[in-house]
Amino acid sequence: MANSNWFRNEDWNPNIEADFRQRLARARNKAQYLRIQASHLAERHPRVTLDLIAEYFAHEPNGVDMAQAHVDRAKAYLALGNVGNAISSYEDALKREQEFPNWKTQAYVDFSCLVANARVISLYTRALEVLDERGKPSLFPVERYRTDGSRALLLQELGRPEEAKLAAERAMAAASQIHSGLRHHPDLGLVKDTSDEFGKRVAALADASERAS
C-alpha cells in the first residue's frame, strides 16, 4: 500500500489494522489520521469507525475538524440502523459549526435528509430551520438536489404543498444537470442516482400538478 493511503483503507482486517497501527505510532498528528481512516470505514465497518472516532476525541478533544468527526460518527450509526444516535451526532456537528463557523460540513443537509427520510415528525421544523440557516445555494448540483429535495419533503409534511412543489422542482432541475459548471471538472458534484425512495418522493412532488391535471 502506498504511504499516502495507509490511513484511507476502504476495508478492515487484522493485517490492515496492524499496518495502520504501526504507521500511526510513528505519526505526529495521530488525531487527523484516526478521523480520516474512520470516515472511510463508516458504511462497511461502522463499529470500527465508532472506535476510531472515540480515539480521535481522546487525542484531540477540541480539534479543528471535530464537526466532521461528528458527521463521520453519524454515518456509522446510520449504517448500524441507529437513527437516534445519528441525529444526535449531526446535532453535535451543527453545534460545533456554530462555535467555529469557518469549519463547515455537510451536516446541515445530511441531518435534514435523515429527518425527512426517517419521517421524524418532531424534528420537521428544526430541519427546515437548519436548511434556512445555511443560506445561499451550493455550487454543486448534488447538494442542491439534496437540500431542496429534503426541503420539499419537509414542507409537504408540514402542510405547505405549494412551497413543497417549488422546492421539489428545483431539486429535480439540479438532478438533471449534466455539467457541473466547472471547466476542468465537468462531472464534479453531479447527481448520480434518483431511483431511491428519497428521489421517488421528490419526483412525485415535482410533477404533482401534471398528474392532477
Secondary structure, 3 states (H helix, E strand, C coil): CCHHHCCCCCCCCHHHHHHHHHHHHHCCCHHHHHHHHHHHCCCCCHHHHHHHHHHHHHHCCCCCCHHHHHHHHHHHHHHCCCHHHHHHHHHHHHHHHHHCCCCCCCHHHHHHHHHHHHCCHHHHHHHHHHHHHHCCCCCCHHHHHHHHHHHHHHHHHCCCHHHHHHHHHHHHHHHCCCCCCCCCCCCCCCCCCCCCHHHHHHHHHHCHHHHHC
